[in-house]
Amino acid sequence: MTHAFRILTPQVDIAARTLRFGFNVSRFGLFEEQVTLPEDTALEQLKGPVLDRLLALCAIMIGTSYFKSAPVDRLQTAFALTPAARRMVELAYGPGLGEFYVRNALPYPPKLVIEAPEAAPLLRPEHGELERPRAAVAFGGGKDSHVASSILAEAGAQSERFSLILGDKVGARLQSMSETPVRLFIRRIDQRLIEISQSGEALNGHIPITGINSTLLTLVAEAMGLDWVVFANERAASEPTMDVGGHPVNHQFSKSLEFEDAMRSGFAEAGARAEYFSILRPVSELWTAHHLATKGVAALNFFASCNRNFVFAGPSVLAEGQRWCGRCAKCVYTSVLLAPFLSVDRHAEVFQSQPLHDPDNMSFLREIAGLTNAKPWECVGERREVAAALTHLLTVEGWKDAALISGIEAELFVHWDRAELLSAWDTALEARSEHRMPQAVARVVGA
């Protein structure tokens, strides 16, 4: 018998706002996941082929969580795929799971056969430039989410924040990082998958979570009649984490421009009216940090990028009122980005400690500054940009003597050219890159 991973036809309970996704894993059998959508999600407005096509894209992305329990080389769908949907499968189960394959010592890239009927694309409704667009904004509590909302407001758009959560504690923590209400999706992963993953019977690892969030949020936006689906995926997300046998492996692949393009095509061929795009794609991470430090000053008091905010048991739990651990790659990375735009004292207030004064953080700094063979398996940005920020900080009174800043100087310029980094710093706030944003937003960021 040929082993295959099979994605079943999604089921919908319109009155209860719930979606059920089924998956058959050759080794473990049938799994089912349930997603409860936010209130006011009018699924009845989406009856018909558009709903079916968007549900299929959600199933494709959610399926990565179950596929990785026992990966095989054959994938089947119980529903037809448009050309763009098939491409999403190829990317989601290929480079989208790249970190999972590499960290589990599996062959990469995988040789995956996709068996699915073919579907013709639906026509996407066209609309011109909108006077007062309504946006669904993905919210994660960090600097990027807050800057995204600020840009949208400046562009004249109305926005609502949405988050996908696995439990009430996560929802409460996210709400504490936002000054406005956050609408929540609730994802109930099959308990049996959790059990076999914890026992070691199933393989485990990173999935393209941004793809899952994107498909679900687009479905909800379409049902609510919203115009834009906005993520804050940055230019740096396209930079690979490492290279394996000549193949790039990217922890953030589902945030990359390549995957954004694939999803935009998938949504268009599904007949979705809402336009999906990333609002930070054309700008640098330093531009985003500068915007937060100068235009989003209030958010500095409650935003957080430390992943330990979402740990609720064990020794890694943050103390009451603490938003930053001060001793992880994300804390060090965000600290470096904001340091050029904050005084040492204000920086310590924001981060509730002094991560750049702690010698124990040097290994994280070396990784994010390009002094090792790979970046950490985290959502961190371009190594060159980090190195440019450090080069600038070495010229700033109050910062140049911080333990990590002074301590990395000699090694930094063995790997990087000082003049090149100073030039990169000088242009970091003005440089713009390729993007897919509507003109109303592009004008705000000068892209």
Secondary structure, DSSP 4 states (H G I P E B T S, - for coil): ----EEEPPPEEETTTTEEEEEEEETTTEEEEEEEEPPTT--GGGGTTHHHHHHHHHHHHHHTHHHHTTS--SEEEESS-B-HHHHHHHHHHTTGGGHHHHHHTT--SS---EEE--B-PPPPPPP----SS-EEEEE--SSHHHHHHHHHHHHTT-EEEEEEEESSHHHHHHHHHT-SS-EEEEEEE--HHHHHHHHHTSS------HHHHHHHHHHHHHHHHT-SEEEE---GGGGS-SEEETTEEE-TTGGGSHHHHHHHHHHHHHTT--SEEEESSTTS-HHHHHHHHHHH-GGGGGT----GGGG--SSTTPPPTT----SSSHHHHHHHHHHGGGS-HHHHHHHHTS-GGG-GGGHHHHHHHTT-SSS--SSS---HHHHHHHHHHHTTSTTTTTSHHHHHHHHHHHHHS-HHHHHHHHHHTTT--------HHHHHHHT-
